[in-house]
Amino acid sequence: MGMGATTKITPRWEHFSHESDIGIRGLAGTLEEAFVQAALGLTAVITGVADVSPRERIGIECAGDDSEILLLDWINALIYEMATRKMLFSRFSVTFTGDGLQGEAWGEPIDAAKHHPAVEIKGATFTELKVCRDKQGTWVAQCVVDV
């Protein structure tokens, strides 16, 4: 069945519960946008995305051709950047290359008074790791993050 122009998928993210950890899921019409939405879901575990100003740009590169491992690497790279730079991000872009992905994240330094960070995320895990298209043609990019 071909993808008709009638199918309009609104990009979004959601959280799902997994024991004491939190699942993040990006849903979109393209794989790139699903990765972007998963990153927004990551930020939303910590603070309100709208409270983070996209002032500073950070480039992120992940190598590999397995989309699930790339999602894990993308989310873990963002967690690493947040931890080492003491920043939060609210805008993302992802481009897939032949041998991985080129990503960008825009954000600002964490300000406890402004962002009220809820939790500290330790890392993304293989738990519930999934990158696929559902029956409606929506790309799903999800994993559980260790909090």
N, C-alpha and C positions, 0 to 999 in steps of 0.2 A: 504494500500500500504506500503510495507516494505521500509526501508531506504537502498537503494543500495549503494555500494561502489563508484558508479559513481558520486554521489553528493559531490562536494568539496566546502565547504563554507569558504571563506576567512574572518577571523575575522576582523572587522573594527568598527569604531565609526563614528557618524555623529552628526551634530547639526541641530535642526529645530527651527524655530522662533515661539514664542507664545507671542503675544502682546509685552510687554516691557521686558519679561523674555526670557530665552534661554532653549530650550529643548536639552537634551542629550539622545543619543540612541546608545546602544551597539548591534552589530549584530554578530552572530557567530554560529558555528555548535553545541556548547554545551552551556548549561545554565551558567556554571561557566565562560566560556570565554566571554559570553555576558555581565556578570556582570563586568568582567575585562575591557572590551571595554567601558562600560558605565563610569567606573572610569577614563579611559584615556580621554574620552570625557569631563569629569568634569575638569581635569587638563587643557585640551586644551581651555576651556573657559577663563582661567586665563593667560596662557602662552604657549609657544611652548613646547610640551612634550619632544622633543629632547634636550631642554636647561636645563632640570632638571636631575642632576646626582643621580642615585639610591644608595646613600651612606649609609643611615640609615634605619633600618627596624623597622616598627611599627606593632604590632599585633592588629587585630580588631575582636571582636566577636559580632555576632548579633543572638538573639534568636527568634524563631518563625518558623511556617511551611507554612506561606502564602508567595509565592515567590514575590508578588508585595510589600508587607509590608517589606520583607527582603531587596528588592532593595532600598526602601526608607530609611531603617535603615542603610544600607551599605553606601549609598551616604552621608547621614547626618552624619554618624560616620567619614567619610573621611573629610567632611567640618569642623566638630568639631576639628579633629586632626590638620588640616591645620591652623585653627584659633588659637588654644591654643598653638600649638608648633611652630607657625610661619614657617611652612614648606610647601613645594610642593612635590608631589609624581609623579613618572613616570613609576613605575613598580608595578604590583599588582598580587596577586594570591587569588583564592577563592576556598574553599572546602566546599561542603554542608555536614552537619552532620544530624543526625536524628532530631535534635531539633534547627536547625539554620544554621549559616555559620561561618566558621573560615576564616578570611581574613588576608592578609598581604599587606602592602604598603611600598615601598622603595622610599626614596627621600632625600631631603636636605633642610636646612634652606633657606627661601626666601632671595634672594639678588636682590634688586630693579634694580641695574645696569645690572645684568645678565638676570633676568627673565622678567623685564618690566611688572609687573602684570597689566592686563587690567581692571579687575573688582574685586570686593569683593563679594563672593557668600554668601548669607545669609542662604540658606537652600534649601532642595529638597521639592517639594510639591506633593500633590495628583493629580495635573493637568496633564492630558495625561499619567498618570501612567499606565504602561502596561508591563506585562511579558508574552510572549506567543510564540508559533511557528507559522511561516507563512506557506503558502501553499507549499513553496519550502523546508520546513524543517529547515529554519533558525530560531534560537532563537533571539527574539527581547526583549531587556530590556531597557525601556525608562521612563523618567519623565522630568518635567520642574523644573529648578532651579531658585530660586528667586535671582536676582542680584541687 
